[in-house]
Amino acid sequence: MNAALQRHDHAARVDFVVELAGRLHAYGTTAHRLEGAVMAVSSQLGLECGVWSNPTGMILSFGEAGRGRRDTVRVVRMPPGETDLYKLCEADRIAEEVTTGALDLEAGHAALRALERPGGWRGRTISVLAFGLSAAAVAGLWRLPWLDITVAGVTGLLIGLLDWATQTRPRLKEASDALAAMAAGSVAVLVASFVGPLNLNTVIISSLIVLMPGMSLTNAVNELTNQNLVSGTARFAGAMTTILKLAIGMLVALNGAEMIGLHPEVRALRPQPMWVEGLALLLGTYAFAVMFRAGRRDYPLVMLSAAAGYLISRFVGGEWGSTAGVFVAALATTAAGNAYARWFNRPGALVRLPGLIMLVPGSASLRGLLALVQEQSMEAGQAAMLAALNILLALVAGLLFGNILIPTRRNL
């Protein structure tokens, strides 16, 4: 602990670490990375800290370094975090400046609390538009017809508005995933019944892409492999619950349409040329930079990372199979994120998370569950479920070997 920090009492240092831990949790940090970061900062503040983190809370115990006992315990209950790369970078910067003495402890604590300020109407509007843009971009990456792309984009925009409307309504928020899926299914059925045929399930899944818990599934298995068993199990259960709510909403819409006599025309057609996929990749990476709430200065890095993950998976998968493509992409983006953290002293999540977002198995999991329920047959959903499992295993293997290839010196 440096001399500047020695002036502060035990309680002030504990309060700072608890505030930092809460911020990291709120910004979507996985349990093992959060615990490592909090213990590292505590050590530099002259504290011994034990951390137990899970998706809905934390328990932290503190004592003065070298005394061999911890007599301060904080229990914090929090909702599951959401990825916010800008605030994550700011929290990391503040912690770095406090531990090096460039920023006073009280000023650092105040700076962390200032991150709580809600965004303005402009940021919320852009976020809603990003829902529609990401849905249309994913439909473009799948080379769906123009009608499908348009329906996915418009439906994604409606889901963005629904997400905005439920932010301040806790009871409605609990059912927002099911409501969004029901809205997406209803719009797709109406268009396919009265306007023209659609790749029905694929269009609905494209519309819901932002709500898919693929990253949560990946983080859950990653936590389990790092022996964070409680956190990993809880996160996995939460992700599966989200998939179930999305499937329920879709099935309500599809079965409701059948009950009132609607017969949507379904087709399997992907006619778009290569340039549409390239344009969709550009727009999709921008949309995900917005959805990850990256700082403006980091947009090019986030977009490049997301595009690199997709392209590596695409071309390697074309040569050696899709599972190999996902593994190599995950390995490359994880190693690149660790290298970025080493060389630029900033969170590697800026590279790692965007690079993985195009690879996560959320859509495959939902597709498998839908096939299983719609056709009432285990065989119907088996192929999609196995595909999702293969993607998940390849992702986790890439994460593990990427950390071995270039070990990180920073927990974030």
C-alpha positions as CSV (number, residue, x, y, z in Angstrom):
1,M,0.0,0.0,0.0
2,N,1.5,3.4,-1.0
3,A,1.9,6.3,1.4
4,A,-1.0,8.3,0.0
5,L,-3.4,5.5,0.8
6,Q,-2.1,4.9,4.3
7,R,-3.9,8.1,5.5
8,H,-7.3,6.5,4.9
9,D,-9.0,4.4,7.5
10,H,-10.1,0.8,7.1
11,A,-13.7,1.6,6.5
12,A,-13.0,4.0,3.7
13,R,-10.9,1.5,1.8
14,V,-13.5,-1.2,2.3
15,D,-16.2,1.1,1.0
16,F,-14.2,1.8,-2.1
17,V,-13.6,-1.9,-2.8
18,V,-17.3,-2.8,-2.2
19,E,-18.3,0.0,-4.6
20,L,-15.9,-1.2,-7.2
21,A,-17.1,-4.8,-6.9
22,G,-20.7,-3.7,-7.3
23,R,-19.8,-1.8,-10.5
24,L,-17.9,-4.7,-12.0
25,H,-20.9,-7.0,-11.2
26,A,-23.4,-4.5,-12.7
27,Y,-21.4,-4.3,-15.9
28,G,-21.5,-8.1,-16.6
29,T,-18.1,-9.3,-15.3
30,T,-18.0,-13.1,-14.8
31,A,-17.4,-14.4,-11.2
32,H,-13.8,-15.5,-11.6
33,R,-12.7,-12.3,-13.3
34,L,-14.6,-10.1,-10.7
35,E,-13.1,-12.0,-7.8
36,G,-9.6,-11.8,-9.2
37,A,-9.9,-8.0,-9.9
38,V,-11.4,-7.2,-6.4
39,M,-8.7,-9.2,-4.6
40,A,-5.9,-7.6,-6.6
41,V,-7.2,-4.1,-5.8
42,S,-7.8,-4.9,-2.2
43,S,-4.2,-6.1,-1.9
44,Q,-2.9,-2.8,-3.3
45,L,-5.0,-1.0,-0.7
46,G,-3.5,-3.0,2.2
47,L,-6.5,-5.3,2.7
48,E,-7.0,-9.0,2.7
49,C,-10.3,-9.8,0.9
50,G,-12.3,-12.9,0.4
51,V,-15.0,-12.7,-2.4
52,W,-17.9,-14.9,-3.1
53,S,-19.8,-13.8,-6.2
54,N,-22.9,-15.1,-8.0
55,P,-25.1,-13.6,-10.7
56,T,-27.5,-12.0,-8.1
57,G,-25.1,-10.9,-5.3
58,M,-21.8,-10.9,-3.5
59,I,-20.3,-11.6,-0.1
60,L,-17.1,-9.9,0.7
61,S,-15.0,-10.2,3.9
62,F,-12.1,-7.8,4.7
63,G,-9.2,-7.6,7.1
64,E,-6.0,-5.6,7.3
65,A,-3.2,-7.3,5.4
66,G,-0.9,-9.3,7.7
67,R,-3.3,-9.6,10.7
68,G,-4.6,-13.0,9.8
69,R,-8.3,-12.2,10.5
70,R,-11.2,-10.7,8.6
71,D,-13.6,-8.8,10.8
72,T,-15.6,-6.8,8.2
73,V,-18.2,-8.6,6.1
74,R,-20.4,-7.0,3.4
75,V,-23.4,-8.8,1.8
76,V,-24.6,-7.2,-1.4
77,R,-27.8,-8.2,-3.3
78,M,-27.9,-7.2,-6.9
79,P,-29.8,-8.0,-10.1
80,P,-27.9,-9.8,-12.9
81,G,-25.4,-7.5,-14.6
82,E,-25.6,-6.3,-18.2
83,T,-22.5,-5.7,-20.4
84,D,-21.5,-2.0,-20.5
85,L,-18.0,-1.7,-21.9
86,Y,-17.7,2.0,-21.4
87,K,-18.5,1.9,-17.7
88,L,-16.4,-1.2,-17.3
89,C,-13.4,0.7,-18.8
90,E,-14.1,3.7,-16.6
91,A,-14.3,1.6,-13.4
92,D,-11.0,-0.1,-14.4
93,R,-9.4,3.3,-15.0
94,I,-10.6,4.7,-11.7
95,A,-9.3,1.7,-9.7
96,E,-6.0,1.9,-11.5
97,E,-5.6,5.6,-10.7
98,V,-6.6,5.1,-7.0
99,T,-4.1,2.2,-6.5
100,T,-1.3,4.2,-8.1
101,G,-2.0,7.3,-6.1
102,A,-3.0,9.4,-9.1
103,L,-6.5,9.8,-7.7
104,D,-7.5,10.3,-4.0
105,L,-9.6,7.5,-2.5
106,E,-12.6,9.7,-1.8
107,A,-12.4,11.2,-5.3
108,G,-12.2,7.7,-6.7
109,H,-15.2,6.5,-4.7
110,A,-17.2,9.5,-5.9
111,A,-16.2,8.8,-9.5
112,L,-17.4,5.3,-9.2
113,R,-20.7,6.4,-7.9
114,A,-21.0,9.0,-10.7
115,L,-21.1,6.1,-13.2
116,E,-24.6,5.4,-11.9
117,R,-26.0,8.4,-13.8
118,P,-28.6,7.2,-16.4
119,G,-28.0,7.9,-20.1
120,G,-29.9,10.6,-21.9
121,W,-32.7,10.3,-24.4
122,R,-30.3,10.3,-27.3
123,G,-28.5,7.2,-26.0
124,R,-31.7,5.4,-25.4
125,T,-33.0,6.2,-28.9
126,I,-29.8,4.9,-30.5
127,S,-30.1,1.7,-28.4
128,V,-33.6,1.1,-29.6
129,L,-32.5,1.6,-33.2
130,A,-29.7,-0.8,-32.6
131,F,-32.2,-3.5,-31.8
132,G,-33.7,-3.2,-35.2
133,L,-30.4,-2.8,-37.0
134,S,-28.9,-5.9,-35.3
135,A,-32.0,-8.0,-36.2
136,A,-31.8,-7.0,-39.8
137,A,-28.1,-7.5,-39.9
138,V,-28.3,-11.1,-38.6
139,A,-31.0,-11.8,-41.2
140,G,-28.6,-10.4,-43.8
141,L,-25.7,-12.6,-42.5
142,W,-28.0,-15.6,-43.0
143,R,-28.7,-14.3,-46.6
144,L,-32.5,-14.3,-46.2
145,P,-34.7,-12.6,-48.8
146,W,-35.4,-8.9,-48.6
147,L,-38.9,-9.3,-47.2
148,D,-37.4,-11.5,-44.4
149,I,-34.7,-8.9,-43.6
150,T,-37.3,-6.1,-43.5
151,V,-39.6,-8.0,-41.2
152,A,-36.7,-8.9,-38.9
153,G,-35.6,-5.3,-38.7
154,V,-39.0,-3.8,-38.1
155,T,-39.8,-6.4,-35.5
156,G,-36.4,-5.9,-33.8
157,L,-37.2,-2.2,-33.6
158,L,-40.6,-3.0,-31.9
159,I,-38.7,-5.2,-29.4
160,G,-36.3,-2.4,-28.7
161,L,-39.3,-0.1,-27.9
162,L,-40.8,-2.8,-25.7
163,D,-37.4,-3.2,-23.8
164,W,-37.4,0.6,-23.3
165,A,-41.0,0.6,-22.0
166,T,-40.3,-2.2,-19.5
167,Q,-37.1,-0.7,-18.0
168,T,-39.0,1.1,-15.2
169,R,-41.8,-1.5,-14.8
170,P,-40.3,-4.4,-12.7
171,R,-43.4,-6.6,-13.0
172,L,-43.7,-6.2,-16.7
173,K,-39.9,-6.7,-17.0
174,E,-40.2,-10.2,-15.7
175,A,-42.3,-11.2,-18.7
176,S,-40.6,-9.0,-21.2
177,D,-38.7,-11.9,-23.0
178,A,-42.0,-13.8,-23.5
179,L,-43.8,-10.7,-24.6
180,A,-41.0,-9.8,-27.1
181,A,-41.1,-13.4,-28.5
182,M,-44.9,-13.3,-28.8
183,A,-44.7,-9.9,-30.6
184,A,-42.0,-11.3,-33.0
185,G,-44.0,-14.4,-33.7
186,S,-47.2,-12.5,-34.3
187,V,-45.6,-10.0,-36.7
188,A,-44.0,-12.8,-38.7
189,V,-47.2,-14.9,-38.9
190,L,-49.2,-11.9,-40.1
191,V,-46.7,-11.0,-42.8
192,A,-46.4,-14.7,-43.9
193,S,-50.2,-15.0,-44.0
194,F,-51.1,-11.8,-45.8
195,V,-48.0,-10.4,-47.5
196,G,-45.7,-13.2,-48.6
197,P,-43.9,-16.3,-47.5
198,L,-41.1,-16.2,-45.0
199,N,-38.4,-18.3,-43.5
200,L,-40.6,-18.2,-40.5
201,N,-38.6,-19.5,-37.5
202,T,-35.4,-18.0,-38.8
203,V,-37.0,-14.5,-39.1
204,I,-38.4,-14.7,-35.6
205,I,-35.0,-15.8,-34.2
206,S,-33.3,-13.0,-36.1
207,S,-35.7,-10.5,-34.5
208,L,-34.9,-11.8,-31.1
209,I,-31.1,-12.1,-31.5
210,V,-30.3,-9.4,-28.9
211,L,-32.3,-11.2,-26.3
212,M,-30.6,-14.6,-26.9
213,P,-28.6,-15.7,-23.8
214,G,-25.8,-17.2,-25.8
215,M,-23.2,-15.1,-23.9
216,S,-24.7,-16.1,-20.6
217,L,-24.5,-19.8,-21.5
218,T,-20.9,-19.4,-22.5
219,N,-20.0,-17.4,-19.4
220,A,-21.8,-20.1,-17.3
221,V,-19.8,-22.9,-18.6
222,N,-16.6,-20.8,-18.4
223,E,-17.3,-20.2,-14.7
224,L,-17.9,-23.9,-14.1
225,T,-14.6,-24.8,-15.7
226,N,-12.9,-22.2,-13.4
227,Q,-14.5,-23.9,-10.4
228,N,-17.0,-21.1,-9.7
229,L,-19.7,-23.8,-9.4
230,V,-22.5,-21.9,-7.7
231,S,-22.2,-18.9,-10.0
232,G,-21.9,-21.1,-13.1
233,T,-24.9,-23.2,-12.2
234,A,-27.0,-20.1,-11.4
235,R,-26.0,-18.4,-14.6
236,F,-26.7,-21.5,-16.7
237,A,-30.1,-21.9,-15.1
238,G,-30.9,-18.2,-15.8
239,A,-29.9,-18.6,-19.4
240,M,-32.0,-21.7,-19.9
241,T,-35.0,-19.8,-18.3
242,T,-34.6,-17.0,-20.8
243,I,-34.6,-19.5,-23.7
244,L,-37.7,-21.1,-22.2
245,K,-39.5,-17.7,-21.9
246,L,-38.6,-16.9,-25.5
247,A,-39.8,-20.3,-26.7
248,I,-43.1,-19.9,-24.8
249,G,-43.7,-16.5,-26.3
250,M,-43.1,-17.8,-29.8
251,L,-45.3,-20.8,-29.3
252,V,-48.2,-18.7,-28.0
253,A,-48.0,-16.6,-31.1
254,L,-47.8,-19.6,-33.5
255,N,-50.4,-21.6,-31.8
256,G,-52.7,-18.6,-31.4
257,A,-52.5,-18.0,-35.2
258,E,-53.4,-21.6,-35.9
259,M,-56.4,-21.4,-33.5
260,I,-57.9,-18.3,-35.4
261,G,-57.3,-19.9,-38.7
262,L,-54.2,-18.2,-40.0
263,H,-52.0,-20.2,-42.3
264,P,-48.6,-18.5,-42.8
265,E,-46.6,-19.5,-45.9
266,V,-43.2,-20.9,-45.0
267,R,-40.3,-21.3,-47.3
268,A,-36.6,-22.1,-47.0
269,L,-34.8,-19.7,-49.3
270,R,-31.5,-17.8,-48.9
271,P,-30.8,-16.1,-52.2
272,Q,-28.7,-13.1,-51.3
273,P,-25.3,-12.4,-52.9
274,M,-22.0,-12.0,-51.0
275,W,-22.2,-8.2,-50.9
276,V,-25.3,-8.4,-48.7
277,E,-23.5,-10.5,-46.2
278,G,-20.6,-8.0,-46.2
279,L,-22.9,-5.0,-45.6
280,A,-24.8,-6.9,-42.9
281,L,-21.5,-7.7,-41.1
282,L,-20.6,-4.0,-41.1
283,L,-24.0,-2.9,-39.8
284,G,-24.2,-5.7,-37.4
285,T,-20.8,-5.0,-35.8
286,Y,-21.9,-1.3,-35.4
287,A,-25.2,-2.4,-33.8
288,F,-23.4,-4.7,-31.3
289,A,-21.0,-1.9,-30.4
290,V,-24.0,0.1,-29.4
291,M,-25.6,-2.8,-27.6
292,F,-22.4,-3.4,-25.6
293,R,-22.5,0.3,-24.8
294,A,-18.9,0.9,-25.9
295,G,-17.4,4.3,-25.7
296,R,-17.2,6.2,-29.0
297,R,-13.4,6.0,-29.1
298,D,-13.7,2.2,-28.9
299,Y,-16.3,1.7,-31.6
300,P,-13.6,0.8,-34.3
301,L,-11.9,-1.7,-32.0
302,V,-15.2,-3.4,-30.9
303,M,-16.4,-3.5,-34.5
304,L,-13.1,-5.0,-35.7
305,S,-13.1,-7.6,-33.0
306,A,-16.7,-8.7,-33.8
307,A,-16.0,-8.8,-37.5
308,A,-12.7,-10.8,-36.9
309,G,-14.5,-13.4,-34.8
310,Y,-17.2,-13.9,-37.4
311,L,-14.8,-14.0,-40.4
312,I,-12.3,-16.4,-38.7
313,S,-15.2,-18.7,-37.8
314,R,-16.6,-18.4,-41.3
315,F,-13.5,-19.2,-43.3
316,V,-11.9,-21.7,-40.9
317,G,-15.3,-23.4,-40.6
318,G,-15.6,-23.6,-44.4
319,E,-12.3,-25.6,-44.5
320,W,-12.5,-27.7,-41.4
321,G,-16.1,-27.7,-40.2
322,S,-18.1,-25.2,-38.1
323,T,-17.0,-26.5,-34.7
324,A,-13.3,-26.0,-35.7
325,G,-14.2,-22.5,-36.9
326,V,-15.8,-21.5,-33.6
327,F,-12.9,-23.0,-31.7
328,V,-10.2,-21.1,-33.7
329,A,-12.2,-17.8,-33.5
330,A,-12.7,-18.1,-29.8
331,L,-9.0,-18.9,-29.2
332,A,-7.9,-16.0,-31.4
333,T,-10.2,-13.4,-29.9
334,T,-9.4,-14.5,-26.3
335,A,-5.6,-14.4,-27.0
336,A,-6.0,-11.0,-28.7
337,G,-8.0,-9.6,-25.8
338,N,-5.3,-10.7,-23.3
339,A,-2.6,-9.2,-25.5
340,Y,-4.6,-5.9,-25.8
341,A,-4.9,-5.8,-22.0
342,R,-1.1,-6.4,-21.6
343,W,0.0,-3.8,-24.1
344,F,-2.6,-1.1,-23.6
345,N,-3.4,-1.5,-19.9
346,R,-7.1,-1.5,-20.6
347,P,-9.7,-4.3,-20.1
348,G,-9.3,-7.1,-22.6
349,A,-13.1,-7.4,-22.6
350,L,-13.1,-4.7,-25.3
351,V,-11.7,-7.3,-27.7
352,R,-12.9,-10.6,-26.2
353,L,-16.6,-10.0,-25.7
354,P,-17.3,-8.5,-29.2
355,G,-15.2,-11.3,-30.8
356,L,-17.4,-14.0,-29.1
357,I,-20.8,-12.4,-29.7
358,M,-21.1,-13.7,-33.3
359,L,-20.3,-17.2,-32.1
360,V,-22.5,-17.8,-29.1
361,P,-25.1,-20.7,-29.2
362,G,-28.2,-18.9,-28.2
363,S,-30.1,-19.0,-31.5
364,A,-29.2,-22.7,-32.1
365,S,-30.5,-23.5,-28.6
366,L,-33.8,-21.8,-29.2
367,R,-34.1,-23.4,-32.7
368,G,-33.7,-26.8,-31.2
369,L,-36.2,-26.2,-28.4
370,L,-38.7,-24.9,-30.9
371,A,-38.3,-27.9,-33.2
372,L,-38.7,-30.2,-30.2
373,V,-41.9,-28.6,-29.0
374,Q,-43.5,-27.8,-32.4
375,E,-43.1,-31.4,-33.6
376,Q,-43.4,-33.1,-30.2
377,S,-40.5,-35.3,-31.1
378,M,-37.0,-35.7,-29.5
379,E,-35.5,-36.4,-32.9
380,A,-36.8,-33.1,-34.4
381,G,-34.8,-31.0,-32.0
382,Q,-31.8,-33.3,-31.6
383,A,-29.7,-32.0,-34.4
384,A,-30.1,-28.3,-33.4
385,M,-29.5,-29.1,-29.7
386,L,-26.3,-31.0,-30.6
387,A,-25.2,-28.1,-32.8
388,A,-25.7,-25.7,-29.9
389,L,-23.7,-28.1,-27.6
390,N,-20.9,-28.3,-30.1
391,I,-20.7,-24.5,-30.4
392,L,-20.7,-24.2,-26.6
393,L,-17.9,-26.7,-26.2
394,A,-15.8,-25.2,-28.9
395,L,-16.3,-21.7,-27.4
396,V,-15.2,-22.8,-23.9
397,A,-12.2,-24.8,-25.4
398,G,-11.2,-21.6,-27.3
399,L,-11.4,-19.5,-24.1
400,L,-9.3,-22.0,-22.1
401,F,-6.6,-22.4,-24.7
402,G,-6.6,-18.7,-25.6
403,N,-5.8,-17.9,-22.0
404,I,-3.0,-20.5,-22.1
405,L,-1.6,-19.1,-25.4
406,I,-1.4,-15.6,-24.1
407,P,-1.9,-15.5,-20.3
408,T,-3.6,-12.3,-19.0
409,R,-2.0,-10.0,-16.5
410,R,-5.3,-8.3,-15.9
411,N,-8.5,-9.9,-14.6
412,L,-10.8,-7.8,-16.8
